[in-house]
Amino acid sequence: MTSTDSLQPTAPAGTETWGARHAHDPTVVRDDDGTYYMFSTDSVANSRDIPAGVHVRTSPDLLEWTYRGTALDGVPAPAFEWSGANGLWAPEVVRWPAAAGEARWHLYYSASTFGSSTSAIGLAVADSPAGPWTDRGLVVRTLAGRDLQNAIDAAVTFDRHGDPWLTYGSFFGGIHTLRLDAVTGFALHDGDLGTCIARRHADVDRAVEGAFLQYREADDQYVLFISYDSLFSTYNVRVAVADEITGPYRDANGTHLTDLDAAPHTAGTKVLGSYRFDGDTAWLAPGHNSILTVPAPGAGTAEDQFMVHHVRFAEDPSEHMVQLRRVFTTAGGWPVVSPQPYAGPERETLGRQEGIGGTWRVLRFAPESTEPVEALPVTVHDDGGVSSSGEPRRVRLTIAGSGLDAQLDAVVFGSWDWSRGRAALSFSGIDQHGVVYSGTQGA
């Protein structure tokens, strides 16, 4: 395992029990030896004893996480002088194509104070996710009263030509993307604040943030994941696609994410919101996601994709944690995510073929609703007697019952049914109106 000795201060007492709790705005990367590193916001409720500097956890399997300390020793001086930040937010970590083919890592961090757009995104570099990380200074700066943009929530994308772009923004003027210098990792044009690719109306407090932009080579398209509404209670994840990295980004109904004339709740295809199965834990306000792409188990070139996001406990919204969910693409080209948090390949593999038809518990992620969705019993009719042991399969589904009547472009896959403690089939799909449904098999 790669050494984590380079990480900053020793983990404080009590952090050994955290696991995936107390992590906010997460991103996960995989080192060459297979170790996973999670980087997250310096966020712990009711504690002044936890150091600032981007929190770091490691895992061998994406299931068990160990807090390791911080990537940096506090807030770097230039970031503090500009923003007055007491901690670092929303880190983005990416493997950078360094000179001479040597692997090098870039960490883009955010420095701000709550509700202010006097903010900055800085850059630190290292030869390993374990560090040591060296601060290089500020990449983007915004000033309240001068700029419409808000320089937090960075995400890096390499476009179809291999050129890097920085996507960022929170509330205020919306989400922007700008070209980076492929060598330095700073803005290609000094002072460039980028092109607006998503925004929301003042009637909803301009509530859009936490963007992650992905180039999908198979379709030669760009996929934008963003979070709407309040991170404390009503967060939800939306998706849109574009043919060019600077947009326009359109949802499944063709609405552009910069269109302020559209009803605020309609823009963006909602793929995940608050929900509950079987009276079990109600997961509240999932959002600020990144996408992790890793080799699939076994030989070959197949890859698995995971949505990495934080979520709150409805019983105590001050408590939050990280969840990972498998991401799939329907036959029609729309990303959908599992209704069940990831539990590992062993748990998610069914021991036998199961017919897809029958009674399922289904969530409908209505774009206009901010309330937690209760899973309802629904009859599922498949496209012709299909059965599955859990390998992802694109299907056409018809569902009926509990007022949830729809025809879906869907993906069926294996999952772990957390409320019932067993392996089960799940699906996620989208109807002709651009509404996403997700469900797990069983009455």
C-alpha positions as CSV (number, residue, x, y, z in Angstrom):
1,M,0.0,0.0,0.0
2,T,1.1,3.5,-0.8
3,S,2.3,5.2,2.4
4,T,0.1,7.8,3.9
5,D,2.9,9.1,6.1
6,S,3.1,12.3,4.0
7,L,-0.4,13.4,5.0
8,Q,-0.5,16.3,7.5
9,P,-1.3,16.3,11.2
10,T,-2.0,13.0,13.0
11,A,-5.7,12.1,13.0
12,P,-7.3,13.5,16.2
13,A,-8.7,11.1,18.8
14,G,-12.1,9.8,17.9
15,T,-11.6,10.0,14.1
16,E,-10.9,6.2,14.0
17,T,-14.7,5.6,14.3
18,W,-15.7,8.0,11.5
19,G,-15.6,5.7,8.5
20,A,-17.5,7.5,5.8
21,R,-19.2,9.9,8.3
22,H,-18.5,13.6,8.6
23,A,-17.4,13.8,4.9
24,H,-18.9,16.5,2.7
25,D,-18.4,17.3,-1.0
26,P,-16.4,14.1,-1.7
27,T,-14.2,13.0,-4.5
28,V,-12.4,9.6,-4.7
29,V,-9.4,8.6,-6.8
30,R,-7.6,5.3,-7.2
31,D,-3.8,5.1,-6.8
32,D,-1.6,2.8,-8.9
33,D,-1.5,0.2,-6.1
34,G,-5.3,0.0,-5.9
35,T,-5.7,2.1,-2.8
36,Y,-8.7,4.5,-2.9
37,Y,-8.3,8.0,-1.5
38,M,-11.3,10.2,-0.6
39,F,-10.8,13.9,-0.3
40,S,-13.6,16.1,1.3
41,T,-14.5,19.4,2.8
42,D,-13.2,20.3,6.3
43,S,-16.6,19.7,7.8
44,V,-17.4,18.3,11.2
45,A,-20.5,19.4,13.2
46,N,-19.9,21.0,16.6
47,S,-16.1,20.5,16.7
48,R,-13.3,22.9,16.9
49,D,-10.6,20.3,17.4
50,I,-10.5,19.0,13.8
51,P,-7.7,20.5,11.7
52,A,-8.3,22.3,8.4
53,G,-6.5,21.4,5.1
54,V,-8.7,19.0,3.1
55,H,-9.7,15.8,4.9
56,V,-8.3,12.6,3.5
57,R,-9.5,9.0,4.0
58,T,-8.3,5.7,2.4
59,S,-10.0,2.4,1.6
60,P,-9.0,-0.9,0.0
61,D,-12.4,-1.6,-1.4
62,L,-14.6,1.5,-1.5
63,L,-16.5,0.1,1.5
64,E,-14.4,0.6,4.6
65,W,-12.9,4.1,5.1
66,T,-10.1,5.2,7.5
67,Y,-9.5,8.9,8.3
68,R,-5.9,9.8,7.6
69,G,-5.5,13.5,8.4
70,T,-5.3,16.4,6.0
71,A,-3.6,17.0,2.7
72,L,-2.4,20.5,3.6
73,D,-1.4,22.0,6.9
74,G,-4.4,24.4,7.2
75,V,-5.5,27.1,4.7
76,P,-2.7,28.2,2.5
77,A,-1.8,31.9,3.1
78,P,-2.8,33.3,-0.3
79,A,-6.2,31.6,0.0
80,F,-6.7,32.9,3.5
81,E,-5.6,36.4,2.7
82,W,-8.1,36.6,-0.2
83,S,-11.1,34.9,1.4
84,G,-10.7,34.8,5.1
85,A,-11.6,31.1,5.0
86,N,-11.1,29.0,8.2
87,G,-11.2,25.7,6.2
88,L,-11.0,24.3,2.7
89,W,-14.0,23.1,0.8
90,A,-14.9,20.8,-2.1
91,P,-11.6,19.5,-3.2
92,E,-11.1,18.1,-6.7
93,V,-8.2,15.6,-7.2
94,V,-7.1,14.5,-10.6
95,R,-4.2,12.6,-12.1
96,W,-2.4,15.1,-14.3
97,P,-0.6,14.1,-17.5
98,A,2.9,15.4,-16.4
99,A,6.0,15.8,-18.6
100,A,8.0,12.7,-19.5
101,G,5.0,10.5,-18.7
102,E,5.4,10.8,-15.0
103,A,2.3,10.6,-12.9
104,R,1.5,13.7,-11.0
105,W,-1.6,14.7,-9.1
106,H,-3.4,18.0,-8.9
107,L,-5.6,19.0,-6.0
108,Y,-7.9,22.0,-6.6
109,Y,-9.4,23.3,-3.3
110,S,-11.9,26.1,-2.5
111,A,-11.5,28.8,0.0
112,S,-14.5,30.9,1.0
113,T,-17.0,31.8,3.8
114,F,-20.6,30.8,3.9
115,G,-22.8,33.0,1.8
116,S,-19.9,35.1,0.3
117,S,-18.7,35.2,-3.3
118,T,-15.3,36.5,-2.3
119,S,-13.8,33.2,-2.9
120,A,-10.8,31.4,-4.5
121,I,-9.8,28.1,-6.0
122,G,-6.2,27.1,-5.3
123,L,-3.9,24.4,-6.7
124,A,-1.6,22.0,-4.8
125,V,0.4,19.3,-6.5
126,A,1.9,15.9,-5.4
127,D,3.5,12.8,-6.9
128,S,1.0,10.6,-5.1
129,P,-2.5,11.0,-3.6
130,A,-0.7,10.4,-0.2
131,G,1.3,13.6,-0.7
132,P,3.2,15.5,0.3
133,W,1.1,18.3,-1.3
134,T,2.8,21.5,-2.3
135,D,0.6,24.6,-2.7
136,R,1.1,26.5,-6.0
137,G,-1.3,29.4,-5.4
138,L,-4.6,30.6,-6.7
139,V,-6.2,29.6,-10.0
140,V,-9.4,31.6,-9.9
141,R,-10.5,34.4,-7.7
142,T,-13.9,36.2,-7.4
143,L,-14.8,39.3,-5.5
144,A,-18.2,40.1,-4.1
145,G,-19.6,43.2,-5.7
146,R,-17.3,42.9,-8.7
147,D,-17.9,39.4,-10.1
148,L,-21.0,37.5,-10.8
149,Q,-19.2,34.2,-10.4
150,N,-18.4,32.4,-7.1
151,A,-15.0,30.6,-7.2
152,I,-15.7,27.3,-5.3
153,D,-16.6,23.7,-6.1
154,A,-13.9,22.9,-8.7
155,A,-14.1,20.0,-11.1
156,V,-11.6,19.2,-13.9
157,T,-12.5,17.6,-17.2
158,F,-10.2,16.6,-20.1
159,D,-12.1,17.3,-23.4
160,R,-12.2,15.2,-26.6
161,H,-8.8,16.6,-27.5
162,G,-7.2,15.9,-24.1
163,D,-7.2,19.6,-23.1
164,P,-8.1,20.3,-19.4
165,W,-11.0,22.5,-18.3
166,L,-12.0,23.8,-14.9
167,T,-15.7,23.8,-14.1
168,Y,-16.8,25.7,-10.9
169,G,-19.5,27.8,-9.3
170,S,-22.1,28.0,-6.5
171,F,-25.3,30.0,-6.5
172,F,-24.8,33.7,-7.6
173,G,-23.9,33.6,-11.3
174,G,-24.2,29.9,-11.7
175,I,-21.8,27.3,-13.1
176,H,-18.9,28.3,-15.3
177,T,-16.1,26.4,-17.2
178,L,-12.8,27.7,-18.4
179,R,-9.8,26.3,-20.2
180,L,-6.7,25.4,-18.2
181,D,-3.1,25.3,-19.3
182,A,-2.1,21.7,-19.9
183,V,1.4,22.2,-18.3
184,T,0.8,24.4,-15.3
185,G,-2.9,23.6,-14.4
186,F,-3.7,27.3,-14.1
187,A,-6.0,29.3,-16.3
188,L,-4.9,29.3,-19.9
189,H,-5.7,33.0,-20.1
190,D,-4.9,34.9,-16.9
191,G,-8.1,36.3,-15.3
192,D,-10.4,34.2,-17.3
193,L,-13.6,33.4,-15.4
194,G,-15.1,31.1,-18.0
195,T,-18.3,30.5,-19.8
196,C,-21.7,30.1,-18.0
197,I,-23.1,26.6,-18.6
198,A,-25.8,26.4,-15.9
199,R,-27.7,28.9,-13.8
200,R,-31.0,29.3,-11.9
201,H,-33.5,32.1,-11.3
202,A,-33.4,34.5,-8.4
203,D,-36.8,33.2,-7.4
204,V,-35.1,30.0,-6.1
205,D,-32.1,31.8,-4.7
206,R,-30.0,30.9,-7.8
207,A,-29.5,27.5,-6.0
208,V,-27.2,25.5,-8.2
209,E,-23.7,24.2,-7.3
210,G,-21.5,21.2,-6.9
211,A,-20.9,20.6,-10.6
212,F,-19.1,17.6,-12.1
213,L,-18.4,17.5,-15.8
214,Q,-17.6,14.3,-17.6
215,Y,-16.6,13.6,-21.2
216,R,-18.3,10.4,-22.4
217,E,-16.1,9.1,-25.2
218,A,-18.5,6.4,-26.4
219,D,-21.1,9.0,-27.3
220,D,-18.7,11.9,-27.9
221,Q,-20.8,14.0,-25.4
222,Y,-20.2,15.9,-22.2
223,V,-22.3,15.0,-19.2
224,L,-22.9,17.6,-16.5
225,F,-24.0,16.6,-13.0
226,I,-25.1,19.4,-10.7
227,S,-26.9,19.8,-7.4
228,Y,-30.0,22.0,-7.0
229,D,-31.5,23.6,-3.9
230,S,-30.4,23.6,-0.2
231,L,-27.4,21.5,0.9
232,F,-29.0,21.3,4.3
233,S,-32.4,19.8,3.3
234,T,-33.5,19.6,-0.3
235,Y,-30.3,18.9,-2.3
236,N,-30.9,16.7,-5.4
237,V,-28.7,15.7,-8.4
238,R,-29.6,16.7,-11.9
239,V,-28.0,15.8,-15.3
240,A,-27.7,17.4,-18.7
241,V,-25.7,16.7,-21.8
242,A,-23.9,18.8,-24.5
243,D,-22.0,18.3,-27.7
244,E,-19.4,20.8,-26.7
245,I,-17.8,21.4,-23.3
246,T,-19.0,25.0,-23.2
247,G,-22.6,23.9,-23.9
248,P,-25.4,24.4,-24.3
249,Y,-26.3,21.7,-21.8
250,R,-29.8,20.3,-22.3
251,D,-31.8,17.8,-20.2
252,A,-33.9,14.9,-21.4
253,N,-36.6,17.2,-22.5
254,G,-34.3,19.5,-24.4
255,T,-34.4,22.4,-21.8
256,H,-31.1,24.3,-21.6
257,L,-29.6,24.7,-18.2
258,T,-29.1,28.5,-18.8
259,D,-32.7,29.1,-19.7
260,L,-34.1,31.3,-17.0
261,D,-37.5,31.4,-18.7
262,A,-38.1,27.7,-17.9
263,A,-39.8,26.9,-14.6
264,P,-36.9,26.6,-12.1
265,H,-37.7,23.0,-11.0
266,T,-38.0,21.6,-14.6
267,A,-34.5,22.2,-15.9
268,G,-32.1,19.3,-15.5
269,T,-33.0,15.7,-15.4
270,K,-33.3,14.7,-11.7
271,V,-31.6,11.4,-11.1
272,L,-31.3,11.3,-7.3
273,G,-33.2,13.0,-4.4
274,S,-34.2,12.3,-0.8
275,Y,-35.9,8.8,-0.4
276,R,-36.7,5.9,1.9
277,F,-37.3,2.2,1.5
278,D,-39.6,0.1,3.8
279,G,-39.7,2.6,6.6
280,D,-35.9,2.2,6.9
281,T,-33.4,5.1,7.2
282,A,-34.6,8.1,5.2
283,W,-31.7,9.6,3.2
284,L,-31.9,13.3,2.9
285,A,-30.4,15.8,0.5
286,P,-28.0,13.7,-1.6
287,G,-25.7,15.9,-3.6
288,H,-22.4,17.5,-4.6
289,N,-21.3,14.4,-6.5
290,S,-18.2,13.4,-8.4
291,I,-17.9,10.4,-10.7
292,L,-15.3,7.7,-10.1
293,T,-14.3,5.4,-13.0
294,V,-12.3,2.3,-12.2
295,P,-11.5,-1.1,-13.8
296,A,-14.3,-3.6,-13.4
297,P,-13.5,-6.8,-11.5
298,G,-11.9,-9.5,-13.6
299,A,-9.8,-9.4,-16.7
300,G,-10.5,-7.1,-19.7
301,T,-11.0,-3.5,-20.4
302,A,-14.5,-3.0,-18.9
303,E,-15.0,-0.2,-16.4
304,D,-17.3,0.5,-13.5
305,Q,-18.6,4.0,-12.7
306,F,-19.7,5.3,-9.3
307,M,-21.4,8.4,-8.2
308,V,-19.7,9.6,-5.0
309,H,-21.8,12.0,-3.0
310,H,-22.7,13.1,0.5
311,V,-26.1,12.5,2.1
312,R,-27.8,13.4,5.4
313,F,-29.8,11.4,7.9
314,A,-33.4,12.6,7.9
315,E,-33.6,11.8,11.7
316,D,-30.6,14.2,12.3
317,P,-29.7,16.4,9.3
318,S,-26.6,17.7,11.1
319,E,-25.1,14.2,10.5
320,H,-23.9,13.4,7.1
321,M,-21.8,10.8,5.3
322,V,-20.5,9.6,1.9
323,Q,-22.3,7.1,-0.2
324,L,-21.2,5.5,-3.5
325,R,-23.7,4.3,-6.1
326,R,-23.2,2.5,-9.4
327,V,-23.9,4.6,-12.5
328,F,-25.3,3.2,-15.7
329,T,-26.3,4.6,-19.1
330,T,-29.7,3.6,-20.7
331,A,-30.1,2.6,-24.3
332,G,-31.2,6.1,-25.0
333,G,-28.0,7.5,-23.6
334,W,-29.1,8.9,-20.2
335,P,-27.1,8.4,-17.0
336,V,-29.0,6.8,-14.1
337,V,-27.8,5.7,-10.7
338,S,-28.6,2.8,-8.4
339,P,-31.3,3.4,-5.7
340,Q,-29.1,1.3,-3.4
341,P,-25.7,2.4,-2.0
342,Y,-22.8,0.3,-3.2
343,A,-22.1,-2.9,-1.1
344,G,-19.3,-4.6,-3.1
345,P,-19.4,-7.2,-5.9
346,E,-19.9,-10.2,-3.6
347,R,-23.0,-8.8,-2.0
348,E,-24.4,-7.5,-5.2
349,T,-24.2,-10.8,-7.2
350,L,-27.3,-12.9,-7.1
351,G,-26.9,-16.6,-6.7
352,R,-29.4,-17.4,-9.5
353,Q,-31.3,-16.0,-12.4
354,E,-34.3,-13.9,-11.3
355,G,-37.2,-13.0,-13.6
356,I,-37.6,-9.2,-13.9
357,G,-41.4,-9.2,-14.0
358,G,-43.2,-9.0,-10.7
359,T,-43.7,-6.6,-7.7
360,W,-41.0,-4.1,-7.0
361,R,-40.7,-1.1,-4.6
362,V,-40.3,1.9,-6.8
363,L,-39.1,5.6,-6.3
364,R,-40.3,8.3,-8.7
365,F,-38.0,11.3,-8.6
366,A,-40.5,14.0,-9.5
367,P,-38.5,17.1,-10.5
368,E,-40.9,19.5,-8.8
369,S,-40.8,17.7,-5.4
370,T,-38.4,18.4,-2.6
371,E,-39.9,15.9,-0.2
372,P,-38.3,12.5,0.6
373,V,-39.8,9.9,-1.8
374,E,-41.3,6.8,-0.2
375,A,-40.8,3.6,-2.3
376,L,-44.2,2.3,-3.4
377,P,-45.3,-1.2,-4.5
378,V,-45.4,-1.4,-8.3
379,T,-45.9,-4.2,-10.9
380,V,-43.1,-4.4,-13.4
381,H,-43.5,-5.9,-16.8
382,D,-40.3,-6.5,-18.7
383,D,-39.7,-6.6,-22.5
384,G,-40.2,-10.4,-22.9
385,G,-39.6,-12.7,-20.0
386,V,-36.1,-11.4,-19.3
387,S,-34.2,-12.9,-16.3
388,S,-31.0,-11.7,-14.7
389,S,-28.4,-12.7,-12.1
390,G,-27.3,-9.1,-11.7
391,E,-25.2,-8.3,-14.7
392,P,-26.3,-4.8,-16.0
393,R,-28.8,-5.1,-18.8
394,R,-30.6,-2.5,-20.8
395,V,-34.3,-3.2,-21.0
396,R,-37.7,-1.6,-21.7
397,L,-40.0,-1.8,-18.7
398,T,-43.6,-1.0,-18.2
399,I,-44.6,-0.3,-14.6
400,A,-48.1,0.1,-13.1
401,G,-49.6,0.6,-9.7
402,S,-49.6,3.1,-6.8
403,G,-50.2,5.8,-9.4
404,L,-46.8,5.2,-10.9
405,D,-47.7,4.1,-14.5
406,A,-44.9,4.6,-17.0
407,Q,-42.8,3.0,-19.8
408,L,-39.1,3.2,-19.0
409,D,-35.8,3.1,-20.9
410,A,-34.0,1.3,-18.1
411,V,-31.1,-0.6,-16.8
412,V,-31.5,-3.7,-14.5
413,F,-28.6,-4.7,-12.3
414,G,-27.6,-6.5,-9.1
415,S,-27.6,-4.6,-5.8
416,W,-27.8,-5.0,-2.1
417,D,-31.2,-4.3,-0.6
418,W,-30.1,-2.5,2.5
419,S,-33.6,-2.3,4.1
420,R,-34.0,-6.1,3.8
421,G,-30.4,-7.3,4.1
422,R,-30.2,-9.3,0.9
423,A,-29.0,-9.3,-2.7
424,A,-31.7,-8.2,-5.1
425,L,-32.3,-6.9,-8.6
426,S,-32.6,-3.1,-8.9
427,F,-33.4,-0.9,-11.9
428,S,-33.1,2.8,-12.8
429,G,-34.8,4.3,-15.9
430,I,-36.3,7.3,-17.5
431,D,-39.8,7.8,-19.0
432,Q,-40.8,9.7,-22.1
433,H,-41.4,12.8,-20.0
434,G,-37.9,12.9,-18.7
435,V,-38.8,11.6,-15.2
436,V,-36.5,9.1,-13.5
437,Y,-37.7,6.0,-11.6
438,S,-35.6,3.6,-9.6
439,G,-36.6,0.5,-7.8
440,T,-35.6,-2.8,-6.0
441,Q,-37.3,-6.1,-6.5
442,G,-39.6,-7.6,-3.8
443,A,-43.1,-7.0,-2.6
